[in-house]
Amino acid sequence: MSYREACRQAIRDALTNDPRTFLMGEDVGLYGGCYAVTKGLLDEFGPSRIRDTPLAESAFVGAGIGAAVAGMRPIVEIMTCNFSLLALDQILNNATSIAHMSGGQFAVPLVIRMATGAGRQLAAQHSHSLEGWYAHIPGLKVLAPGTVEDARHMLGSALADPNPVLIFEHIVLYNAEDELDPAVASVDIGSAKIRRPGRDVSVLTYGNSLPKALAAAETLAKEGIEAEVVDLRVLRPLDNATIFESVTRTRRCIIVDEGWKSGSISAEIAARLSEDLFFELDGPIRRICSREVPIPYSRHMEEAALPQTSAIIETARILVGSR
């Protein structure tokens, strides 16, 4: 199954299993979604369940919040996370605050899906990774499925959460394919997951940097360096236990984050490791992030701006070589 089809099947299951659930967003209906994730769902469920909206993120995210407070289970799609900034007031000042300001009398069981990341030459207004910004906000759960299995099953768990959940789907991953284990019916949206065990260095990452980290680990293994790849996948709340256990085991850490380095999720993780595991480390924490520029359109410049497998390999060689 492709990552795109996994997302579609997850939405179909949600709509089938709960009559309170509906999907709304820009071009999700007639057009089938700008990345074809929702193609065919309008014909299957009709316009009352698959609702095309105007180009007004603040308006339709606000409508989703209202529907959630009123007892519905809305799935709101924002075409790209860059555009989510137009709805930041709704997300920060309403979705995450209502439960607290009402003393727990109201819940906001809202799920917002949005495309994130670069790699498809969509330039600066459609290519940034803003997950770290949202991971700063209390009251949100921030998910970043990096595998087909997580894309297939995270949505159901998110809809069962009484609080707002953001799901960031990386645009490059939509074409990724993998076999699904039929025995898996749900995934934990509270923990990270070790995707490859190792003993020499922990590589912490998420989203489209996950396959890059796994490819780097394959190359490093041929050189006798065993990299442990940890898929963060839940950016808020961070799974300190899994992260700390891995770094304690390997005593070295590389964080790969497609966001900008300044004020990033990688900075938060590095700070936590420095605070709590400083004396367990045998080398400095290294971070591989996007260049601090708006993402370029040109293919070679876009690639130069993003974390790449080669940088992970070289950083691991230097860090492990310091033994």
N, C-alpha and C positions, 0 to 999 in steps of 0.2 A: 504494500500500500504506500502511496505517496503521502508526504506530510500534508499536502493540500487536501487530499481525499480524507485523511484522518481528521482534519479540522471540520470538514463538511459532515462526516459521519457523526462526529461529536455533537454538532449543532442539530442534526437530524434526530439523534437520540433524545436530546433535550426537549425538542419540540414535540416529539411523539409521546414522551413519558410524562409530560407535565403541561396541562392546558393553560397554565398561568404563564408559560414561557413564550416569548416572542423575540424576534430579531429586528433591529432597526439600525439604519445607517445610510451613508451616501452610496448609491448605486448597488445596494445589496440585492435588489429585486430584479428588475428587468434586465440590467446589465450583468448580473451574476457575480458582482463583486469585482473590484479592480484587479484582484489576483485570482479570480475565478473560483474562490472558495465556496461561494454561496450559489453557484450556477445550478439551476434546476429546482431550487428550494421554493421559489415563488410558485411555480406550476404545481408543486407537490402540496404546499400548505396554504397558498392563497395570500392575498394582500393584507389580511387582518393579522397574520402571523409573521409575514416578511414585509417590512414596511420601509419603503424608500423615503428618505428625508431630504429636506433642502440642505444646501451647503451652509450649515449653521451649527457648528459643533456645540457651542454653548447652549443652544436651544434644545437639540435632541438629547444631549447628555442630561440636561435639566429635566426633560420629559422622562428619561429613563429613571432618574432619581425619584421623581414623583410617583411613577408606576411602581417602583420597588417599595416605597414607603406605604403605598396603598395595597400591597399584598401580591403584586405580580412578580415574575422572575425574568426581568428583561436582560437580553444580551444586546449590548450596544457596540457597534463596530465603528471605529474611527479609522479612516482610510490609511493614514500614516501617523506615527507618533508626533511628527512635527506639528500636525494640525491639532493635536490634543491640547496644545498650549492655549488654543482659543477657548477651551473648556476647563482650563485650570481652576478658575474661580469656582465653577460648579463642583469639581472633584475635591478641591481642598477645603472650601468654605461650607460646602453642603454635604456631599456624600460621606466624607470622613468625619464630619462634626456632628451630624444630627443625632446619632446614637448617644454621644457624650453630652451634648447640650440638652437632650431630653431626659437625661438620667436613666437611659436604657429603655425608655418607653417606646421608642421607634427604632426599627432596624432598617438598613438599606442593603438588601441582598441583590446588589447590582453587579453584573459582570461586564467589563469593558474590554473588548478585544481590539488590538491595534497592531498594524505592521510596523516593524522596526528594522533599522540597520541599513547597511550599504552593500554594494557589490553588483548592482544591476544598472549602473550608470544613470541614476535618476537625479543626480546633482543635489545641491545643498538643501532644498526645501522638502525633499522626500527621502532622505538617506541617513538621518542621524539616529543615534542610540541614546534615548533619554530615560532609560529604565532607572538609572541611578538617581535621577532627579526625584522620581516618584517613590523610590525606596527610602527617601528622606522623610516621608510624610507618615506620621502615626495614624492608625486607623485603616490603612490600606494593606492588602496582601498583594505582593507583586510577583508574578510568575513569568518564567522565560523558558518554555519548552524547547529543548534542543534535540529531541528525538521524535520519531514518528509515534512511538508509544505514548509519550507524554502529551503530544498534540492530540492524540485520540482520546485520552482519558482525563486530562486536567480540567476540562470544561465542566464535566459532571460534578467533580469535587468542588469546583469554584461555585457552581450554582447552589450547592448545598450549604455554603458558608453564609451566615446571616449578615456579614459585612461586605463592603465593596472589594472586589478583586479585579486587578488589572492583569491581562494576559498579553505578553509581547511576543508576537510571532515574527521570526526573522524572514525577510523577503527571499533570501537565497535558499532557505530551507524548504520552501514550498515544493520544489521539484525533487527533494531528497526522497529516497525509497528505502523501505525496510520491511522485514516480515514481522507480523504481530503475533505474540504469544496468545492463543485463544484462552488460556487459563487466567490471563490478566484482565480484570474487569474495572479496575480503578487504580489510581496512583495516589501516593501521599503528597499533598501539597504543603507539607510542613517541613520537609527535609531535603537535604542535598543527597546525591547518590554517587558512589564511586563507580566510574565507568571502566576503569582499568587499574588494577592494583599495581603497586610498585614500592620500592624501598629507598630510592636515592633522592627523589625530589617530588614534591607535590605540585601539580599544575591545576590551579583553581580557575574555572571558567564557566561559561554558559552560552546558550544561543548558538550562533554560527561559528563562534570560536571553538566550540566543542569538537567538531570534526577536524579542525585544524590541530587541536591539541592531541587528539587520538592519532592523527597521521604523524605528528612529531614524535609521539611516544613509540610508534612502530620503528621509525628510523633510529631513534636513540637506543632502542633495545638491541639493534644489530651492533651497536658500539659498546654494549655492556652497561648502558645506563638505563635503569628501570624507573620510568616516570609513572607516578600514580596520578591519574586524571580524575578530578573531582568535578562533577557537573553540579554547579550551585543550584540551578533551576528555580529556587525560591530566593528572591533577592530581598524580600521583606516578609516575614522575619528571617534573617540569616540563620542558618543551621550551624551555630558555633560548635556544637559537639562533634559533628562529622568533620568540619574544617580543622578543628584543633587536634582531633585524633589522628588525622592524616599527617599534619605537619609535625606533630610530636613523633610520629613513626619515621618520617623521612628526614626531618631536621632541616629541610630546605624548602623554599616556596617560590613559585612563579605564579603571578596572577595575570590572566589574559582577559582584557575587558575592551570591547569595541567602543565604549564611551571614551570621552576625553579624560586624560589623566587627572587634571585639576578637579578636586571635589567629586571624584568618581566613586563608584561602588568598590573599585580596587583600593582606593585610598581608605575607605572605611574598614575593609578587611585587613589591610596592612596595619592600620592603627590598632585594631583589636588584637592582632597577633603580637604586635610590639608591646602592648599593655600586659598581656596575659601569658605569652609564651617566649618572651625575650631570651630567657636562659636555656630554652630548648633548641634554639636555632644555631646551626653551624655555619651560617652564611647570611648575607643581607637578603631581605625580601626584595624580589625583583618584580616590576610591573611592565607589561607590554600592552599599550593602549593605542587608540587612534591618535594621529597627529592633531595638534591643537589648531585646526583650521576647519572652516566649513568644508564638507565633503566635496571634492572636485567632481566634475562631470567626466573629464577625459579618463579613459580606461587605465592608462599607466599611472596617472596621478592618483586616481582613486585607490588603486592597489598599493601605491606607495604610502597612502595615508592610513591604511588599515593594518591591524595586526595580522601577520602572516606566519605560516608554518615554519619558514626558515628562521624567523626571529626567535620563535620558541626553542627550536633546536639549538641555535647558537647560544642563547641565554642559559639553557640547561647545561651545555658543555662547559661554559665558563664557571657556572655556579657549582656543579658537581666536581669539576676539575680542581676547585679550590681546596678539596680535601687534602 
